[in-house]
Amino acid sequence: MEIDLDGHNVTTPAPVTITEPHPCKHPSGIVYVITCTRCRKQYVGLTVKSLRERIN
């Protein structure tokens, strides 16, 4: 599966681009969108755990 990762921290409206290592200072409370690069379907989620823990 090929995916694009973009997210927004719910405490600030600024977009967060997911890179390695994880740049966000707020490990949870991130609304994220995972988009399939083949079919463009999207999954929207909200982290309770850290985003790194949720994605892995």
PQR file with spaces between the fields and no chain letter, atoms N, CA, C, O and H, PARSE charges and radii, in Angstrom:
ATOM       1  N    MET     1       0.842   -1.177    0.000 -0.4000 1.5000
ATOM       2  CA   MET     1       0.000    0.000    0.000 -0.0000 2.0000
ATOM       3  C    MET     1       0.884    1.235    0.000  0.5500 1.7000
ATOM       4  O    MET     1       1.840    1.322    0.771 -0.5500 1.4000
ATOM       5  N    GLU     2       0.570    2.173   -0.849 -0.4000 1.5000
ATOM       6  CA   GLU     2       1.262    3.453   -0.874 -0.0000 2.0000
ATOM       7  C    GLU     2       0.322    4.491   -0.282  0.5500 1.7000
ATOM       8  O    GLU     2      -0.849    4.559   -0.655 -0.5500 1.4000
ATOM       9  H    GLU     2      -0.207    2.103   -1.475  0.4000 1.0000
ATOM      10  N    ILE     3       0.839    5.307    0.652 -0.4000 1.5000
ATOM      11  CA   ILE     3      -0.013    6.295    1.308 -0.0000 2.0000
ATOM      12  C    ILE     3       0.682    7.639    1.398  0.5500 1.7000
ATOM      13  O    ILE     3       1.910    7.726    1.428 -0.5500 1.4000
ATOM      14  H    ILE     3       1.790    5.252    0.956  0.4000 1.0000
ATOM      15  N    ASP     4      -0.134    8.693    1.439 -0.4000 1.5000
ATOM      16  CA   ASP     4       0.325   10.043    1.763 -0.0000 2.0000
ATOM      17  C    ASP     4      -0.176   10.327    3.167  0.5500 1.7000
ATOM      18  O    ASP     4      -1.313    9.988    3.497 -0.5500 1.4000
ATOM      19  H    ASP     4      -1.132    8.623    1.415  0.4000 1.0000
ATOM      20  N    LEU     5       0.654   10.946    4.002 -0.4000 1.5000
ATOM      21  CA   LEU     5       0.244   11.271    5.363 -0.0000 2.0000
ATOM      22  C    LEU     5       0.248   12.773    5.564  0.5500 1.7000
ATOM      23  O    LEU     5       1.257   13.435    5.325 -0.5500 1.4000
ATOM      24  H    LEU     5       1.577   11.222    3.734  0.4000 1.0000
ATOM      25  N    ASP     6      -0.879   13.308    6.001 -0.4000 1.5000
ATOM      26  CA   ASP     6      -1.007   14.708    6.385 -0.0000 2.0000
ATOM      27  C    ASP     6      -1.837   14.744    7.650  0.5500 1.7000
ATOM      28  O    ASP     6      -2.686   13.880    7.866 -0.5500 1.4000
ATOM      29  H    ASP     6      -1.699   12.769    6.195  0.4000 1.0000
ATOM      30  N    GLY     7      -1.598   15.735    8.484 -0.4000 1.5000
ATOM      31  CA   GLY     7      -2.373   15.805    9.719 -0.0000 2.0000
ATOM      32  C    GLY     7      -2.492   17.220   10.229  0.5500 1.7000
ATOM      33  O    GLY     7      -1.799   18.119    9.754 -0.5500 1.4000
ATOM      34  H    GLY     7      -0.909   16.438    8.308  0.4000 1.0000
ATOM      35  N    HIS     8      -3.376   17.423   11.202 -0.4000 1.5000
ATOM      36  CA   HIS     8      -3.550   18.699   11.887 -0.0000 2.0000
ATOM      37  C    HIS     8      -3.602   18.424   13.372  0.5500 1.7000
ATOM      38  O    HIS     8      -4.306   17.515   13.812 -0.5500 1.4000
ATOM      39  H    HIS     8      -3.939   16.692   11.588  0.4000 1.0000
ATOM      40  N    ASN     9      -2.871   19.192   14.143 -0.4000 1.5000
ATOM      41  CA   ASN     9      -2.961   19.091   15.595 -0.0000 2.0000
ATOM      42  C    ASN     9      -4.240   19.796   16.012  0.5500 1.7000
ATOM      43  O    ASN     9      -4.492   20.919   15.575 -0.5500 1.4000
ATOM      44  H    ASN     9      -2.299   19.931   13.785  0.4000 1.0000
ATOM      45  N    VAL    10      -5.056   19.157   16.854 -0.4000 1.5000
ATOM      46  CA   VAL    10      -6.333   19.774   17.233 -0.0000 2.0000
ATOM      47  C    VAL    10      -6.154   21.001   18.118  0.5500 1.7000
ATOM      48  O    VAL    10      -7.097   21.774   18.285 -0.5500 1.4000
ATOM      49  H    VAL    10      -4.851   18.245   17.209  0.4000 1.0000
ATOM      50  N    THR    11      -4.964   21.199   18.690 -0.4000 1.5000
ATOM      51  CA   THR    11      -4.736   22.379   19.524 -0.0000 2.0000
ATOM      52  C    THR    11      -4.266   23.574   18.709  0.5500 1.7000
ATOM      53  O    THR    11      -4.329   24.706   19.190 -0.5500 1.4000
ATOM      54  H    THR    11      -4.198   20.571   18.554  0.4000 1.0000
ATOM      55  N    THR    12      -3.799   23.349   17.492 -0.4000 1.5000
ATOM      56  CA   THR    12      -3.391   24.430   16.596 -0.0000 2.0000
ATOM      57  C    THR    12      -3.890   24.108   15.194  0.5500 1.7000
ATOM      58  O    THR    12      -3.886   22.941   14.803 -0.5500 1.4000
ATOM      59  H    THR    12      -3.748   22.429   17.102  0.4000 1.0000
ATOM      60  N    PRO    13      -4.319   25.107   14.424 -0.5600 1.5000
ATOM      61  CA   PRO    13      -4.869   24.839   13.096  0.2800 2.0000
ATOM      62  C    PRO    13      -3.824   24.583   12.012  0.5500 1.7000
ATOM      63  O    PRO    13      -4.186   24.254   10.883 -0.5500 1.4000
ATOM      64  N    ALA    14      -2.559   24.724   12.324 -0.4000 1.5000
ATOM      65  CA   ALA    14      -1.517   24.579   11.305 -0.0000 2.0000
ATOM      66  C    ALA    14      -1.383   23.127   10.853  0.5500 1.7000
ATOM      67  O    ALA    14      -1.393   22.224   11.690 -0.5500 1.4000
ATOM      68  H    ALA    14      -2.264   24.991   13.241  0.4000 1.0000
ATOM      69  N    PRO    15      -1.257   22.884    9.548 -0.5600 1.5000
ATOM      70  CA   PRO    15      -1.057   21.521    9.059  0.2800 2.0000
ATOM      71  C    PRO    15       0.270   20.951    9.539  0.5500 1.7000
ATOM      72  O    PRO    15       1.233   21.684    9.762 -0.5500 1.4000
ATOM      73  N    VAL    16       0.303   19.654    9.690 -0.4000 1.5000
ATOM      74  CA   VAL    16       1.521   18.950   10.085 -0.0000 2.0000
ATOM      75  C    VAL    16       1.849   17.961    8.985  0.5500 1.7000
ATOM      76  O    VAL    16       1.017   17.114    8.660 -0.5500 1.4000
ATOM      77  H    VAL    16      -0.479   19.058    9.508  0.4000 1.0000
ATOM      78  N    THR    17       3.026   18.040    8.405 -0.4000 1.5000
ATOM      79  CA   THR    17       3.468   17.050    7.440 -0.0000 2.0000
ATOM      80  C    THR    17       4.229   15.985    8.196  0.5500 1.7000
ATOM      81  O    THR    17       5.167   16.288    8.933 -0.5500 1.4000
ATOM      82  H    THR    17       3.702   18.729    8.669  0.4000 1.0000
ATOM      83  N    ILE    18       3.827   14.730    8.015 -0.4000 1.5000
ATOM      84  CA   ILE    18       4.428   13.638    8.755 -0.0000 2.0000
ATOM      85  C    ILE    18       5.728   13.231    8.072  0.5500 1.7000
ATOM      86  O    ILE    18       5.733   12.838    6.905 -0.5500 1.4000
ATOM      87  H    ILE    18       3.065   14.483    7.417  0.4000 1.0000
ATOM      88  N    THR    19       6.817   13.329    8.805 -0.4000 1.5000
ATOM      89  CA   THR    19       8.127   12.927    8.307 -0.0000 2.0000
ATOM      90  C    THR    19       8.798   12.077    9.370  0.5500 1.7000
ATOM      91  O    THR    19       8.264   11.924   10.469 -0.5500 1.4000
ATOM      92  H    THR    19       6.813   13.648    9.752  0.4000 1.0000
ATOM      93  N    GLU    20       9.928   11.538    9.069 -0.4000 1.5000
ATOM      94  CA   GLU    20      10.719   10.801   10.058 -0.0000 2.0000
ATOM      95  C    GLU    20      11.920   11.648   10.419  0.5500 1.7000
ATOM      96  O    GLU    20      12.577   12.142    9.502 -0.5500 1.4000
ATOM      97  H    GLU    20      10.362   11.662    8.177  0.4000 1.0000
ATOM      98  N    PRO    21      12.255   11.854   11.664 -0.5600 1.5000
ATOM      99  CA   PRO    21      11.494   11.474   12.849  0.2800 2.0000
ATOM     100  C    PRO    21      10.267   12.350   13.001  0.5500 1.7000
ATOM     101  O    PRO    21      10.185   13.420   12.398 -0.5500 1.4000
ATOM     102  N    HIS    22       9.321   11.905   13.798 -0.4000 1.5000
ATOM     103  CA   HIS    22       8.044   12.596   13.976 -0.0000 2.0000
ATOM     104  C    HIS    22       8.265   14.006   14.522  0.5500 1.7000
ATOM     105  O    HIS    22       8.874   14.160   15.581 -0.5500 1.4000
ATOM     106  H    HIS    22       9.388   11.036   14.288  0.4000 1.0000
ATOM     107  N    PRO    23       7.774   15.061   13.810 -0.5600 1.5000
ATOM     108  CA   PRO    23       8.075   16.441   14.196  0.2800 2.0000
ATOM     109  C    PRO    23       7.155   17.036   15.258  0.5500 1.7000
ATOM     110  O    PRO    23       7.455   18.102   15.797 -0.5500 1.4000
ATOM     111  N    CYS    24       6.061   16.384   15.565 -0.4000 1.5000
ATOM     112  CA   CYS    24       5.048   17.005   16.414 -0.0000 2.0000
ATOM     113  C    CYS    24       5.432   16.963   17.888  0.5500 1.7000
ATOM     114  O    CYS    24       5.870   15.929   18.393 -0.5500 1.4000
ATOM     115  H    CYS    24       5.818   15.518   15.127  0.4000 1.0000
ATOM     116  N    LYS    25       5.266   18.087   18.574 -0.4000 1.5000
ATOM     117  CA   LYS    25       5.564   18.151   20.006 -0.0000 2.0000
ATOM     118  C    LYS    25       4.410   17.608   20.833  0.5500 1.7000
ATOM     119  O    LYS    25       4.593   17.281   22.005 -0.5500 1.4000
ATOM     120  H    LYS    25       4.910   18.926   18.164  0.4000 1.0000
ATOM     121  N    HIS    26       3.224   17.506   20.243 -0.4000 1.5000
ATOM     122  CA   HIS    26       2.041   16.982   20.925 -0.0000 2.0000
ATOM     123  C    HIS    26       1.815   15.559   20.423  0.5500 1.7000
ATOM     124  O    HIS    26       1.333   15.371   19.306 -0.5500 1.4000
ATOM     125  H    HIS    26       3.076   17.771   19.290  0.4000 1.0000
ATOM     126  N    PRO    27       2.152   14.565   21.221 -0.5600 1.5000
ATOM     127  CA   PRO    27       2.129   13.197   20.720  0.2800 2.0000
ATOM     128  C    PRO    27       0.740   12.624   20.465  0.5500 1.7000
ATOM     129  O    PRO    27       0.620   11.623   19.760 -0.5500 1.4000
ATOM     130  N    SER    28      -0.311   13.226   21.015 -0.4000 1.5000
ATOM     131  CA   SER    28      -1.658   12.716   20.763 -0.0000 2.0000
ATOM     132  C    SER    28      -2.582   13.879   20.433  0.5500 1.7000
ATOM     133  O    SER    28      -2.165   15.037   20.478 -0.5500 1.4000
ATOM     134  H    SER    28      -0.214   14.039   21.588  0.4000 1.0000
ATOM     135  N    GLY    29      -3.835   13.580   20.101 -0.4000 1.5000
ATOM     136  CA   GLY    29      -4.788   14.632   19.746 -0.0000 2.0000
ATOM     137  C    GLY    29      -4.586   15.163   18.350  0.5500 1.7000
ATOM     138  O    GLY    29      -4.905   16.320   18.078 -0.5500 1.4000
ATOM     139  H    GLY    29      -4.174   12.640   20.064  0.4000 1.0000
ATOM     140  N    ILE    30      -4.061   14.338   17.450 -0.4000 1.5000
ATOM     141  CA   ILE    30      -3.822   14.754   16.073 -0.0000 2.0000
ATOM     142  C    ILE    30      -4.882   14.121   15.181  0.5500 1.7000
ATOM     143  O    ILE    30      -5.068   12.904   15.199 -0.5500 1.4000
ATOM     144  H    ILE    30      -3.802   13.398   17.670  0.4000 1.0000
ATOM     145  N    VAL    31      -5.577   14.947   14.399 -0.4000 1.5000
ATOM     146  CA   VAL    31      -6.472   14.445   13.369 -0.0000 2.0000
ATOM     147  C    VAL    31      -5.601   14.211   12.144  0.5500 1.7000
ATOM     148  O    VAL    31      -4.873   15.102   11.709 -0.5500 1.4000
ATOM     149  H    VAL    31      -5.425   15.936   14.385  0.4000 1.0000
ATOM     150  N    TYR    32      -5.683   13.003   11.593 -0.4000 1.5000
ATOM     151  CA   TYR    32      -4.839   12.690   10.448 -0.0000 2.0000
ATOM     152  C    TYR    32      -5.666   12.105    9.317  0.5500 1.7000
ATOM     153  O    TYR    32      -6.733   11.533    9.537 -0.5500 1.4000
ATOM     154  H    TYR    32      -6.275   12.279   11.947  0.4000 1.0000
ATOM     155  N    VAL    33      -5.154   12.258    8.104 -0.4000 1.5000
ATOM     156  CA   VAL    33      -5.785   11.701    6.914 -0.0000 2.0000
ATOM     157  C    VAL    33      -4.754   10.826    6.228  0.5500 1.7000
ATOM     158  O    VAL    33      -3.646   11.273    5.935 -0.5500 1.4000
ATOM     159  H    VAL    33      -4.287   12.723    7.925  0.4000 1.0000
ATOM     160  N    ILE    34      -5.117    9.591    5.975 -0.4000 1.5000
ATOM     161  CA   ILE    34      -4.267    8.692    5.203 -0.0000 2.0000
ATOM     162  C    ILE    34      -4.949    8.521    3.851  0.5500 1.7000
ATOM     163  O    ILE    34      -6.093    8.073    3.777 -0.5500 1.4000
ATOM     164  H    ILE    34      -6.017    9.227    6.214  0.4000 1.0000
ATOM     165  N    THR    35      -4.235    8.883    2.776 -0.4000 1.5000
ATOM     166  CA   THR    35      -4.779    8.808    1.428 -0.0000 2.0000
ATOM     167  C    THR    35      -4.036    7.751    0.634  0.5500 1.7000
ATOM     168  O    THR    35      -2.807    7.768    0.568 -0.5500 1.4000
ATOM     169  H    THR    35      -3.306    9.247    2.836  0.4000 1.0000
ATOM     170  N    CYS    36      -4.780    6.826    0.028 -0.4000 1.5000
ATOM     171  CA   CYS    36      -4.172    5.827   -0.846 -0.0000 2.0000
ATOM     172  C    CYS    36      -3.744    6.531   -2.126  0.5500 1.7000
ATOM     173  O    CYS    36      -4.558    7.200   -2.763 -0.5500 1.4000
ATOM     174  H    CYS    36      -5.779    6.812    0.082  0.4000 1.0000
ATOM     175  N    THR    37      -2.480    6.389   -2.511 -0.4000 1.5000
ATOM     176  CA   THR    37      -1.985    7.071   -3.706 -0.0000 2.0000
ATOM     177  C    THR    37      -2.482    6.414   -4.989  0.5500 1.7000
ATOM     178  O    THR    37      -2.375    7.002   -6.066 -0.5500 1.4000
ATOM     179  H    THR    37      -1.820    5.845   -1.994  0.4000 1.0000
ATOM     180  N    ARG    38      -3.019    5.217   -4.889 -0.4000 1.5000
ATOM     181  CA   ARG    38      -3.541    4.542   -6.088 -0.0000 2.0000
ATOM     182  C    ARG    38      -4.995    4.911   -6.365  0.5500 1.7000
ATOM     183  O    ARG    38      -5.326    5.337   -7.472 -0.5500 1.4000
ATOM     184  H    ARG    38      -3.107    4.740   -4.015  0.4000 1.0000
ATOM     185  N    CYS    39      -5.870    4.751   -5.361 -0.4000 1.5000
ATOM     186  CA   CYS    39      -7.311    4.974   -5.593 -0.0000 2.0000
ATOM     187  C    CYS    39      -7.812    6.283   -4.993  0.5500 1.7000
ATOM     188  O    CYS    39      -8.961    6.658   -5.229 -0.5500 1.4000
ATOM     189  H    CYS    39      -5.601    4.406   -4.462  0.4000 1.0000
ATOM     190  N    ARG    40      -6.982    6.989   -4.224 -0.4000 1.5000
ATOM     191  CA   ARG    40      -7.293    8.272   -3.588 -0.0000 2.0000
ATOM     192  C    ARG    40      -8.356    8.164   -2.491  0.5500 1.7000
ATOM     193  O    ARG    40      -8.849    9.193   -2.028 -0.5500 1.4000
ATOM     194  H    ARG    40      -6.049    6.685   -4.033  0.4000 1.0000
ATOM     195  N    LYS    41      -8.726    6.944   -2.058 -0.4000 1.5000
ATOM     196  CA   LYS    41      -9.625    6.814   -0.913 -0.0000 2.0000
ATOM     197  C    LYS    41      -8.903    7.318    0.318  0.5500 1.7000
ATOM     198  O    LYS    41      -7.678    7.237    0.407 -0.5500 1.4000
ATOM     199  H    LYS    41      -8.326    6.109   -2.434  0.4000 1.0000
ATOM     200  N    GLN    42      -9.676    7.846    1.281 -0.4000 1.5000
ATOM     201  CA   GLN    42      -9.078    8.444    2.468 -0.0000 2.0000
ATOM     202  C    GLN    42      -9.629    7.833    3.743  0.5500 1.7000
ATOM     203  O    GLN    42     -10.795    7.446    3.820 -0.5500 1.4000
ATOM     204  H    GLN    42     -10.671    7.911    1.208  0.4000 1.0000
ATOM     205  N    TYR    43      -8.758    7.757    4.742 -0.4000 1.5000
ATOM     206  CA   TYR    43      -9.126    7.351    6.090 -0.0000 2.0000
ATOM     207  C    TYR    43      -8.789    8.519    7.003  0.5500 1.7000
ATOM     208  O    TYR    43      -7.664    9.019    6.981 -0.5500 1.4000
ATOM     209  H    TYR    43      -7.810    8.072    4.680  0.4000 1.0000
ATOM     210  N    VAL    44      -9.756    8.959    7.808 -0.4000 1.5000
ATOM     211  CA   VAL    44      -9.540   10.058    8.744 -0.0000 2.0000
ATOM     212  C    VAL    44      -9.575    9.484   10.149  0.5500 1.7000
ATOM     213  O    VAL    44     -10.487    8.734   10.496 -0.5500 1.4000
ATOM     214  H    VAL    44     -10.670    8.553    7.826  0.4000 1.0000
ATOM     215  N    GLY    45      -8.578    9.837   10.961 -0.4000 1.5000
ATOM     216  CA   GLY    45      -8.520    9.344   12.331 -0.0000 2.0000
ATOM     217  C    GLY    45      -8.089   10.427   13.301  0.5500 1.7000
ATOM     218  O    GLY    45      -7.592   11.480   12.899 -0.5500 1.4000
ATOM     219  H    GLY    45      -7.837   10.446   10.679  0.4000 1.0000
ATOM     220  N    LEU    46      -8.284   10.156   14.581 -0.4000 1.5000
ATOM     221  CA   LEU    46      -7.852   11.041   15.664 -0.0000 2.0000
ATOM     222  C    LEU    46      -7.011   10.207   16.610  0.5500 1.7000
ATOM     223  O    LEU    46      -7.461    9.163   17.084 -0.5500 1.4000
ATOM     224  H    LEU    46      -8.687    9.301   14.907  0.4000 1.0000
ATOM     225  N    THR    47      -5.789   10.656   16.893 -0.4000 1.5000
ATOM     226  CA   THR    47      -4.910    9.878   17.756 -0.0000 2.0000
ATOM     227  C    THR    47      -5.271   10.037   19.218  0.5500 1.7000
ATOM     228  O    THR    47      -5.530   11.144   19.689 -0.5500 1.4000
ATOM     229  H    THR    47      -5.424   11.504   16.509  0.4000 1.0000
ATOM     230  N    VAL    48      -5.285    8.938   19.922 -0.4000 1.5000
ATOM     231  CA   VAL    48      -5.344    8.918   21.377 -0.0000 2.0000
ATOM     232  C    VAL    48      -3.945    8.556   21.857  0.5500 1.7000
ATOM     233  O    VAL    48      -3.424    9.119   22.819 -0.5500 1.4000
ATOM     234  H    VAL    48      -5.074    8.038   19.539  0.4000 1.0000
ATOM     235  N    LYS    49      -3.352    7.588   21.146 -0.4000 1.5000
ATOM     236  CA   LYS    49      -1.948    7.247   21.362 -0.0000 2.0000
ATOM     237  C    LYS    49      -1.116    8.224   20.529  0.5500 1.7000
ATOM     238  O    LYS    49      -1.667    9.052   19.804 -0.5500 1.4000
ATOM     239  H    LYS    49      -3.775    7.130   20.364  0.4000 1.0000
ATOM     240  N    SER    50       0.198    8.126   20.634 -0.4000 1.5000
ATOM     241  CA   SER    50       1.039    8.962   19.779 -0.0000 2.0000
ATOM     242  C    SER    50       0.822    8.541   18.331  0.5500 1.7000
ATOM     243  O    SER    50       0.509    7.380   18.065 -0.5500 1.4000
ATOM     244  H    SER    50       0.645    7.453   21.223  0.4000 1.0000
ATOM     245  N    LEU    51       0.983    9.470   17.393 -0.4000 1.5000
ATOM     246  CA   LEU    51       0.794    9.154   15.986 -0.0000 2.0000
ATOM     247  C    LEU    51       1.757    8.065   15.545  0.5500 1.7000
ATOM     248  O    LEU    51       1.377    7.186   14.771 -0.5500 1.4000
ATOM     249  H    LEU    51       1.236   10.413   17.609  0.4000 1.0000
ATOM     250  N    ARG    52       2.989    8.105   16.019 -0.4000 1.5000
ATOM     251  CA   ARG    52       3.966    7.078   15.653 -0.0000 2.0000
ATOM     252  C    ARG    52       3.476    5.697   16.091  0.5500 1.7000
ATOM     253  O    ARG    52       3.574    4.734   15.331 -0.5500 1.4000
ATOM     254  H    ARG    52       3.298    8.819   16.647  0.4000 1.0000
ATOM     255  N    GLU    53       2.953    5.602   17.307 -0.4000 1.5000
ATOM     256  CA   GLU    53       2.454    4.325   17.819 -0.0000 2.0000
ATOM     257  C    GLU    53       1.224    3.875   17.026  0.5500 1.7000
ATOM     258  O    GLU    53       1.057    2.682   16.774 -0.5500 1.4000
ATOM     259  H    GLU    53       2.873    6.384   17.924  0.4000 1.0000
ATOM     260  N    ARG    54       0.368    4.813   16.634 -0.4000 1.5000
ATOM     261  CA   ARG    54      -0.847    4.498   15.882 -0.0000 2.0000
ATOM     262  C    ARG    54      -0.524    4.003   14.482  0.5500 1.7000
ATOM     263  O    ARG    54      -1.116    3.026   14.023 -0.5500 1.4000
ATOM     264  H    ARG    54       0.504    5.783   16.839  0.4000 1.0000
ATOM     265  N    ILE    55       0.409    4.665   13.791 -0.4000 1.5000
ATOM     266  CA   ILE    55       0.755    4.301   12.416 -0.0000 2.0000
ATOM     267  C    ILE    55       1.518    2.982   12.379  0.5500 1.7000
ATOM     268  O    ILE    55       1.271    2.140   11.516 -0.5500 1.4000
ATOM     269  H    ILE    55       0.889    5.458   14.164  0.4000 1.0000
ATOM     270  N    ASN    56       2.451    2.805   13.324 -0.4000 1.5000
ATOM     271  CA   ASN    56       3.238    1.567   13.340 -0.0000 2.0000
ATOM     272  C    ASN    56       2.389    0.487   13.902  0.5500 1.7000
ATOM     273  O    ASN    56       2.837   -0.654   14.015 -0.5500 1.4000
ATOM     274  H    ASN    56       2.652    3.489   14.025  0.4000 1.0000
